[in-house]
Amino acid sequence: MKYDSQFVDRVLERFHKSFNRSAHRWCEFSHDGLRAQAYRSTIYQKLYVLRYFPAYYLEYCILASLLKRRLGDAYSSVQIASFGCGVCPDFHALKANLEGLDFDYIGYDSCQWSTRKLIALEESDSLGFQHVHIKSLTPVDLDEVDVFIFPKSISDLGQTGGLEHLAETIAATEKHRVFFLNSFVYGGGDRDDSDLRRFDIIHAALERKGFITLDDRETTHIGRKGMGRGRSLRAITHDYAYPQAHFITCARKGSKAECQGCNVVKYPVVTNNFMGFQLLEYNRLSPARDLGWWR
Ligand SMILES: C[S@@+](CC[C@H](N)C(=O)[O-])C[C@H]1O[C@@H](n2cnc3c(N)ncnc32)[C@H](O)[C@@H]1O
C-alpha cells in the first residue's frame, strides 16, 4: 500500500492557506455538523478536507491496493465510478496504488465541490466529475464500469434518496464481474452498522440479476489485522503524519460563548475511529435474468 504523504501535505497546505483567509467567518460554521447542505459552502468544504482528507485518503489507499491485488493480471484497464465523491480523495488513492493499470474514473456528486480545483491534477490524470444526483443516473452511464466506490457516502446517499434507483442502475450492467470498494462510517461488530445495511439494497438488486459474492459482506476492516479502534493511523502506515502547522488555530478561541463546543477548532482525524472498509467482488452465475417479475 502506498500513502503519498508529500501529496497529502500539499493538499493540506493549500486548503489551510485558503481556509485561513476566511477566519472572520469561522464562527458561522462553529456549530455546523456534517449536513448535506453544508457541503455546498466552500468554507465548509475546506474545513471538511482539513479534518478528514488525510484519514480517508489512507483508507482509500488500502482499498485501492486490495483492488490491485484482486485484479491480478486479469485486467489491463478498468473503469471506475465513485458515488458521493466530494473532492475525489479516492481518485488520488487509486492513482498512487494502481501502478501499471490504466483506469478511468468518474466521480458523481450532487454538490459541485468547487474546492476540488485546489488539488492540482496532472495532464495524464483521467478524472471526470459529474455534478448530478444519483437519482438521475441511467444504465448507459454505468454500463462500462468495473469498479464502484462508495467513499464514506452511502449514509448520505441513503438520506438524500435514490439508493434504490442507483442499485437497479448498477445491477442493470451487462458485465459479469464487478467490484465494490466500500468505505463506511463505522460498520460491523457492535458499532453502528447502518451503512452495512444500506449496502443490502445494492446486494439485493445484484442478486436479482444473478450475481453472487463470495466475499464476507458483513465484515468491515479498520486497519491492520487484529487492530482495535482508537489506534493511531500512523500505526497503519508510518507515512501518515498530519503536520501540526496545518492544524486550525483561532485567535479568538475562548473569547465568545459560541466557543463552547466549536466545530471549527477541532482536531483532524488521526485515529482509525472512522474506518470501516471492505472490498466485495460480484460474479454473475447465470445469464442475466430478472427474477422480480414472477415473485
Ligand atoms: C461524507 S461526503 C464524502 C465525500 C468524499 N467521498 C470523501 O471521501 O471525502 C458524502 C458526499 O455525498 C454527496 N451526496 C449526498 N447525497 C447525494 C446524492 N443523492 N447524489 C449524489 N451525491 C450525493 C454529498 O454531496 C457529499 O459530497
The ligand as an SDF file (V2000), in Angstrom:
LIG
                    3D

 27 29  0  0  0  0  0  0  0  0999 V2000
  -19.3370   12.3400    3.5660 C   0  0  0  0  0  0  0  0  0  0  0  0
  -19.2230   13.0540    1.9630 S   0  0  0  0  0  0  0  0  0  0  0  0
  -17.9420   12.0540    1.2520 C   0  0  0  0  0  0  0  0  0  0  0  0
  -17.1120   12.8450    0.3120 C   0  0  0  0  0  0  0  0  0  0  0  0
  -15.8770   12.1170   -0.2490 C   0  0  0  0  0  0  0  0  0  0  0  0
  -16.2220   10.8710   -0.8560 N   0  0  0  0  0  0  0  0  0  0  0  0
  -14.8010   11.9160    0.7770 C   0  0  0  0  0  0  0  0  0  0  0  0
  -14.3150   10.8100    0.9380 O   0  0  0  0  0  0  0  0  0  0  0  0
  -14.3820   12.9010    1.3870 O   0  0  0  0  0  0  0  0  0  0  0  0
  -20.6970   12.4620    1.1380 C   0  0  0  0  0  0  0  0  0  0  0  0
  -20.9160   13.0540   -0.2360 C   0  0  0  0  0  0  0  0  0  0  0  0
  -22.1000   12.5010   -0.8120 O   0  0  0  0  0  0  0  0  0  0  0  0
  -22.7230   13.5020   -1.6040 C   0  0  0  0  0  0  0  0  0  0  0  0
  -24.1400   13.1380   -1.8070 N   0  0  0  0  0  0  0  0  0  0  0  0
  -25.1080   13.0420   -0.8570 C   0  0  0  0  0  0  0  0  0  0  0  0
  -26.2810   12.6630   -1.4060 N   0  0  0  0  0  0  0  0  0  0  0  0
  -26.0500   12.5180   -2.7480 C   0  0  0  0  0  0  0  0  0  0  0  0
  -26.8630   12.1140   -3.8420 C   0  0  0  0  0  0  0  0  0  0  0  0
  -28.1320   11.7770   -3.6450 N   0  0  0  0  0  0  0  0  0  0  0  0
  -26.3210   12.0420   -5.0770 N   0  0  0  0  0  0  0  0  0  0  0  0
  -25.0020   12.3570   -5.2570 C   0  0  0  0  0  0  0  0  0  0  0  0
  -24.1670   12.7330   -4.2420 N   0  0  0  0  0  0  0  0  0  0  0  0
  -24.6880   12.8110   -3.0020 C   0  0  0  0  0  0  0  0  0  0  0  0
  -22.5300   14.7790   -0.7820 C   0  0  0  0  0  0  0  0  0  0  0  0
  -22.6790   15.9440   -1.5710 O   0  0  0  0  0  0  0  0  0  0  0  0
  -21.1100   14.5630   -0.2700 C   0  0  0  0  0  0  0  0  0  0  0  0
  -20.1710   15.1200   -1.1510 O   0  0  0  0  0  0  0  0  0  0  0  0
  1  2  1  0
  2  3  1  0
  2 10  1  0
  3  4  1  0
  4  5  1  0
  5  6  1  0
  5  7  1  0
  7  8  2  0
  7  9  1  0
 10 11  1  0
 11 12  1  0
 11 26  1  0
 12 13  1  0
 13 14  1  0
 13 24  1  0
 14 15  1  0
 14 23  1  0
 15 16  2  0
 16 17  1  0
 17 18  1  0
 17 23  2  0
 18 19  1  0
 18 20  2  0
 20 21  1  0
 21 22  2  0
 22 23  1  0
 24 25  1  0
 24 26  1  0
 26 27  1  0
M  CHG  2   2   1   9  -1
M  END
$$$$
